[in-house]
Every structure is written in C-alpha cells, then in structure tokens.
Amino acid sequence: MRNGLQKIKKRFGEIIAIIFALSGLILFFGNRKWFPDFYNPKFMAVMAFISAFLIILPCLIFKAKNDFKKQQLLNFTQLSLIIILTLSGLGGLGLFKIYKTGFEYDKLLHFFVPFISMIVISRFGLQWYEWSFKKSVVLAVILVLIGGIVWELFEFAMDYFFKTQMLGQYGESIIKDTVWDCISNILGIISGTVVSIKLGRPLKRHDS
C-alpha cells in the first residue's frame, strides 16, 4: 500500500513535469499570433523547460531507497516545487496583470516562495542531513536571502539582455516595485522561520 502510494506521488510529479515541457514546446514553436502581445514566448518556453527539470531534480539528486521518512521529505519538496513553479507560471501567463485591479499577484509570490522555501530547506537540513535545528534554520535563512537577491539580479539581466519586462510591473514603477518585492521576501522569511521553529520543536533533542 505504502509503495503504491509512493509510485502515485512520483507519477504525479512526472505528469506535471511533462505538462510544463509540452507547454514549453507550444510556446517555443507556436505562431507568435497565438499569444497575447505581452507574452515573450521564447523566453517563457525556456522557463517552462527549466521548471520541468526542476520538478524532477530532487528525485534525481537524492535517493531515499527504503527510508519512508526521507521519501516523504522528497515528496514534500517536489510538491512544494510544483506549487511554486505552477503559481509562477500562471503569473507569467497573465495573473501578474491583475495588479491593475489592485491585487499585486507578484507580491503574493514574493511572500509565498521564501515562506515555503524556509520550511523545505530547514526540514531538509534537519531530517536528511541530521544537522542541528539551529544550523538548519540559519542556513535556510541565508540561502533564501541569497536566492531573493539572485532573483532580482536575474530579472535585471533578463530585461537588459533579452528585453523582457520582469522588473517592476511590466517595466513600470521599477524601484517602488523592487522595494516591495524585498519587503515581501523578508516577511516570507520571517513567517517561514516561525513555522519552521514550531515544526522543529518536537525535534529539539537533535540540537547541539
């Protein structure tokens, strides 16, 4: 029963990865007239391919073998990636545009991604590598902070070299939007740290 459930979870990840890959093929080879004017199909296709690869990457790098708890951790990590990449993909497909209605979808992502990343990374350090709880959380904070900075630099590079409109709100209000992106990132890190601490309390015996 347990093995059957694990196979279903693994197959689910593979299916989502295939959907991303097929979407990438459509965006890359499709007629430009098929897509809205604000789309950058070739760039979006590359991001879709990268997303497909990222979804299966944890299972390629880490092998749980017969360790059920580690397999659960891998499943949680893959599910978290699927949620993050799907929400990001939906934003690129048009949800980022709803900022015009007053709801800034990208700020939701800038909060949620660090939040879930904090939980995943800290649990990984604690359960997979058996690091102390303090070390796992501190490393998670450092990695997520670096990730947020790298993402902003990535947006700048893509806008500069490939003429995308990732910074700001489709190229507008860049400074104001970037500041609020960073604030959302920090709030996500703080919230994720709080949840990580609560989740880690039963495991304090591992602290050193």
C-alpha positions in Angstrom: 0.0 0.0 0.0 2.8 2.4 1.0 4.9 1.6 -2.1 1.8 2.1 -4.3 1.2 5.5 -2.8 4.8 6.5 -3.4 4.6 5.4 -7.0 1.4 7.6 -7.5 3.2 10.6 -6.0 6.2 10.1 -8.2 4.0 9.7 -11.3 2.1 12.9 -10.4 5.4 14.8 -10.4 6.4 13.3 -13.7 3.0 14.3 -15.2 3.3 17.9 -14.1 6.9 18.0 -15.5 5.6 16.7 -18.8 2.9 19.4 -18.8 5.5 22.1 -18.3 7.7 20.6 -21.1 4.7 20.4 -23.5 3.8 24.0 -22.7 7.4 25.0 -23.5 7.2 23.3 -26.9 4.0 25.1 -27.7 5.4 28.4 -26.7 8.7 27.9 -28.5 7.4 26.5 -31.8 3.9 28.1 -31.8 3.0 31.0 -34.0 3.5 34.4 -32.3 0.0 35.4 -33.3 -1.4 32.7 -31.0 -0.2 34.6 -27.9 -1.1 37.9 -26.2 1.1 40.9 -27.1 2.7 41.0 -23.6 4.0 37.4 -23.9 7.6 36.7 -24.7 7.1 33.1 -26.0 10.7 32.0 -26.5 11.7 33.2 -23.0 8.6 31.7 -21.4 9.4 28.4 -23.2 12.9 28.3 -21.8 11.4 28.9 -18.3 8.9 26.2 -18.8 11.7 23.7 -19.7 13.7 24.8 -16.7 10.6 24.3 -14.5 10.0 20.8 -15.8 13.6 19.9 -15.0 13.5 21.5 -11.5 10.4 19.4 -10.6 12.2 16.1 -11.2 15.6 17.3 -10.0 15.2 16.4 -6.3 14.5 12.8 -7.2 17.5 12.7 -9.5 19.9 14.1 -6.8 18.5 12.5 -3.7 17.7 8.8 -3.3 15.6 7.7 -0.3 15.7 4.0 -1.1 13.7 2.3 1.6 13.6 5.2 4.1 10.0 6.2 4.3 10.6 9.4 6.2 13.1 10.6 3.7 10.8 9.7 0.8 8.1 11.8 2.5 10.5 14.7 2.6 11.3 14.3 -1.1 7.6 14.2 -1.9 7.0 17.3 0.1 9.9 19.0 -1.6 8.7 18.1 -5.0 5.1 19.1 -4.2 6.4 22.5 -3.0 8.3 23.0 -6.2 5.3 22.1 -8.2 3.1 24.6 -6.4 5.8 27.4 -6.6 6.5 26.8 -10.3 2.8 26.5 -11.2 1.9 29.7 -9.4 4.9 31.5 -11.1 3.9 30.0 -14.5 0.3 31.2 -14.1 1.7 34.7 -13.2 3.6 34.7 -16.5 0.6 33.6 -18.4 -1.4 36.6 -17.2 -2.0 36.7 -13.5 0.7 39.3 -13.0 -1.5 41.6 -15.0 -4.2 41.7 -12.3 -2.1 44.3 -10.4 -4.3 46.7 -12.4 -7.3 45.6 -10.3 -5.4 46.5 -7.1 -4.2 43.0 -6.2 -0.5 42.5 -6.8 -0.1 38.8 -7.5 3.7 39.0 -7.7 3.8 40.2 -4.1 2.0 37.1 -3.1 4.7 35.0 -4.8 7.5 37.1 -3.2 6.0 36.2 0.1 5.0 32.6 -0.5 8.2 31.4 -2.2 10.5 32.4 0.7 7.9 31.1 3.2 7.7 27.6 1.7 11.4 27.6 0.9 12.3 28.3 4.5 10.2 25.3 5.6 11.6 22.9 3.0 15.3 23.8 3.4 15.2 23.7 7.2 13.4 20.4 7.2 15.9 19.0 4.7 18.8 20.0 6.8 17.2 18.6 9.9 15.8 15.3 8.6 18.0 14.5 5.6 21.5 15.6 6.8 20.6 15.4 10.6 22.0 18.9 11.3 21.1 20.7 14.5 17.8 22.6 14.4 19.6 25.9 14.8 22.1 25.2 11.9 19.2 24.1 9.6 17.1 27.2 10.2 20.1 29.7 10.0 21.3 28.1 6.8 17.8 28.2 5.3 17.5 32.0 6.1 20.9 32.6 4.5 20.1 30.6 1.4 16.6 32.1 0.9 18.0 35.7 1.4 20.7 34.9 -1.3 18.0 33.4 -3.5 15.9 36.6 -3.3 18.9 38.8 -4.2 19.9 36.4 -7.1 16.3 36.5 -8.4 16.3 40.3 -8.6 19.6 40.3 -10.4 18.3 37.6 -12.7 15.3 39.8 -13.5 17.6 42.8 -14.3 19.8 40.6 -16.5 16.8 39.2 -18.5 15.4 42.7 -19.0 18.7 44.0 -20.1 19.8 41.2 -22.4 16.5 39.8 -23.7 14.2 42.8 -23.4 11.8 41.1 -21.1 9.7 43.1 -18.6 10.4 41.2 -15.4 11.4 44.2 -13.2 8.6 46.3 -11.8 5.1 46.0 -13.2 5.9 45.1 -16.8 8.7 47.6 -16.8 6.9 50.3 -14.8 7.5 51.6 -11.2 10.7 49.5 -11.1 12.2 51.0 -7.9 9.0 51.0 -5.9 8.1 47.5 -7.0 11.5 46.1 -6.2 11.4 47.6 -2.7 8.1 46.0 -2.0 9.3 42.7 -3.5 12.2 42.7 -1.0 9.8 43.6 1.9 7.5 40.7 0.8 10.6 38.4 0.7 11.6 39.3 4.2 8.1 38.8 5.5 8.0 35.4 3.9 11.3 34.5 5.5 10.2 35.7 8.9 6.9 33.7 8.6 8.7 30.7 7.3 11.1 30.8 10.2 8.3 31.0 12.8 6.6 28.0 11.2 9.9 26.1 11.0 10.5 26.7 14.7 7.1 25.4 15.6 7.6 22.3 13.4 11.1 21.7 14.8 10.1 21.8 18.5 9.5 18.0 18.8 13.0 17.5 17.3 14.9 19.7 19.7 16.7 16.6 21.0 18.9 16.9 17.8 20.1 20.3 18.7 23.7 20.8 19.6 
